[in-house]
Amino acid sequence: MFQRASNLGSFAAYERLYTESVREPEVFWKRMAEEHLIWRRPFRNVIKWKAPHAQWFTGGILNVAENCLDRHIGTVRENQAAIIFEGEPGDVRTLTYLQLHSDVCRVAHVLDNLGVGKGDRVAIYLPMIPEAVVAMLACARVGAIHTVVFGGFSSDSLKDRINDCQAKLLITADGGWRRGRVVELKSAADKALAHTPSVQTVLVVKRAGNNVGMHAGRDVWWHEMLAGAPAIHRAKAFDSEHPLFILYTSGSTGKPKGVLHTSAGYLLGAKLSSHYVFDLRATDRYFCSADIGWITGHSYVVYGLMSNGATIFLYEGAPNHPEPDRFWQMVDRHALTILYTAPTAIRAFMRWGDEHVLRHKLTSLRLLGSVGEPINPEAWQWYYKLIGKNRCPIVDTWWQTETGSILITPLPGATPLKPGSATLPFFGIVPRVVDDQGREVAEGQDGKLVITRPWPSMLRTLWDDDERYARTYFGEYPRHPEWYLTGDGARRDKDGYFWIIGRIDDVLNISGHRIGTAEVESALGTHPAVAESAAVGKPDDLKGQALIVFVILKEGQTSSPELAEQLRAHVAREIGALARPDQVRFASGLPKTRSGKIMRRILKDIVAGKTVQGDVTTMEDVSVIAALQAGA
Ligand code: PRX
């Protein structure tokens, strides 16, 4: 059924197009860019590649917001819903493409009037409400670079990101709803703003109605500014390589990396993958549960979906509010057809009980997606049977903030599925699984996942740190300076299918969120009782990984359950609740190499309750292992 109707049609069609895309990449990408994007001036070159720097579609100019909105105006789509929004309290709002376009034009005028334009940075700290989409597209329209900061991040995290990119404008809200309570975003933003001299103006969306202080001369209400602005806006066009956004993500140091994406290549990757991976059609109502503050919200709520003219469903709040069946209620209420979510959410639904699902029909669903971490077979089967009723394919999509769009994935109706495998590369993508020397490992063996050729939606650099960009992503194999390092381990089976194992660097994946061990350690380091710490992941049925921190206290400090609780709260305050450690373990020593580097693999074995494996000859003091195992 699905096969005959899908956009691609068959596995043979996938193989044909994939072969073409890797045999003659320039021909393939030229055709795709011409077919899928709307250009104000055609590009001259498909790619200029001098590793590690790529430039795609140079010579061309376009406007990304025009590609997402204006192209639908004057067509049948203009009166179709672009966004169906449901707030946590139950309020519902629908915006057609025409209405969304008008709002974006109004905000574009506001930005023009505030002197925010090409190349200026705008920080966005909003709940999951339509204004978040409007704000992003308005930035794109005037050529400003947005950096969306997830609303669950702390004031400190917001401050660091604003200061790193020197944002001129902040767009925030009074508050948003989460589990029946108001999350006070404006007051969190105010704390950050005391230390962000670059911010000249703060636009405040009224969402939750909570009281906020408005700082005269700096803070203005969004609705007041919009009221006077015209709904028509003539947009300028920008170079293909004009920066579109910065999105901060965790790396292996304490400082988050400002991943920079540019315009044409990013948009093409997001649009093309949305079209094929979600098999989009005009009647779809697509629900991605990721927040706009993550790359999934950028590519698969906003840019990829809107450029395809899809109807997206946005939900503001928690999946279990007021009851654990909120998602399934909404699927039926709005007749949603596609659901894209994370394995950690699926495992939470499983835990809450089948009865919450079985109460609802879910007959509108036709396709399911998974992203963010490997999906375990048990969760896959549950998702397939309980949610998809054995009739919806599951697309397990592998990609990263840095890749901009999905790189390894099944295409529904075409790729035979294997639960737990992200299956095969998307068009134009040539991944390999290699050993430390860069040799391809044998079938079924674990290795490092690299992408051997550039692709249009790849990151271009790290904001203000090109040296870190080159070192982090391209530095590993001197004989292959053009290979992009994913930081993930993987293996390939006899059918060429990829099985992603997870991060092999100092990055944890907790409930599908990336958290750097060094970030947690540096947050702990600011607590007066802590001398040293080490953060590690422990396998966890629900979250994928749970966050465990080992803490060595300063002289004179005594460990206690109260102090452990204080330290957990301290990390949540410093970074955001998503980084709250699951457990604090006090220790008297940490396993270190003689050069002083913490041997994290040993700590990982200890928290997993395994016998410590591998070489310990480089260890400074082997007795530490026994002490930690004994809980000292
Ligand atoms: O380890 C991989 C895991 O998530 C990492 C990327 O995280 P982030 O940049 O936050 O982006 C998440 C959303 C794209 C990857 O390095 N990951 C993502 N998708 C999958 C996955 N692991 C296994 N299977 C996936 N489908």
Residues whose N, C-alpha, C, O or C-beta is under 5 A from the ligand:
A	BS01	PRX	T296 S370 V371 G372 E373 P374 D396 T397 W398 W399 Q400 T401 E402 A422 T486 D488 I500 G502 R503 G512 R514
